[in-house]
Amino acid sequence: MKLSFKEHFPLKTYNTFGVEAFAKEYVEVHSEEALAQLFTEYRAMTQQPMLVLGGGSNILFTTDFDGLVIRIAIPGIRHSLSQNTVTVTAGAGVVWNELVWYCVDREFAGIENLALIPGTVGAAPIQNIGAYGVEQKDVFVNCRVFDTHRGEFSTFDKEACRFSYRESYFKREAKGRYIITEVTFQLSLTPSINTSYGTISAELAKRGIAKPTIKDIATVVSAIRTEKLPDPSTIGNSGSFFKNPIVPVSYLEQLQSTFPDKDFVFYPVGTDHVKLAAGWLIEQCGWKGKRIGDAGTWKNQALVLVNHKDASGSAIYDLSQRIINDVKAQFGITLEREVNIL
Ligand code: EPU
């Protein structure tokens, strides 16, 4: 099979921020064989800096990429049933939301709360995507990866992936080393509906749904996301730009006594930490719905940075730095970016 390389390739439609950037070289890979071939037959190509792209939904290009961009487009979903358990395996290039609906339509429960998250299956474990009380690690079994150092395929189980909040081994210690080619999840035919997240139960009540099916959950989650978050096909964005900061309970108490009039939004993490809502902190600093040129924060969700039209990656990055500085000055908390910056 012949791989097709493109030079000076425009990435504007390959990143959901919709910022302009060019790759020196670009190649699309549709199978594991093609990926192996890329590393055996195109040594010169793969010895230059390399960037693996899935749906481009968690990346901000602040500059052109002076190397090879590999877009993983491996398709396919298959499943097998054993009593109440369903094992679903999907190619890394499958659009995450398509996998969600493949499962919801067949009543395979477990990822319905993750409906409409942008990006591909292969990117899901890297930042351990999560929403509405569920993280992908809750259903993850293993993933197949290509080790770019050793030039071979292997399988990572859940423990090896070292998942935590929006983190994994692939994003931290092993950054850039492995390419995920397919992911296997374990779902169930007997749903345990998770409506713990306040907005889900409120939306269900509004619709008069007392006993939700997983299809109801996926529908309601999609509606909430659509209302709260901008659609990347019309307004460039990458979902939450920052992580929600986790601080000791004692620090929250200190903040509460410094700002007695403010109603801090937080969720317990274990017994002695809390996760603060970064969107709330940013809004308190006056940034919600603000824009500087075409870079801004979303009017309904200050945690989401947006490209209103022609913002450059560096303009969005500069805005994120101003937000970090203001939140630090006001609350003494350093926000960490969730999005990868290039
Ligand atoms: N809030 C504000 N002002 C804002 C934004 C939020 O006051 O501008 C408050 C809300 O009122 C709410 C709280 O902050 O009480 C939490 O807001 P929301 O429910 O929108 O969730 P989030 O913590 O901002 C996280 C994830 C999202 C995920 C939602 C729902 C992170 C970084 N983000 O956002 O994930 O969809 O919860 O589970 O953990 C993503 O990672 O890209 C993403 C969109």
Residues whose N, C-alpha, C, O or C-beta is under 5 A from the ligand:
A	BS01	EPU	G130 A131 Y132 G133 S238 G239 S240 F242 K243 N244 V265 A277 G279 W280 E283 K288 N300 Q301 A302 L303
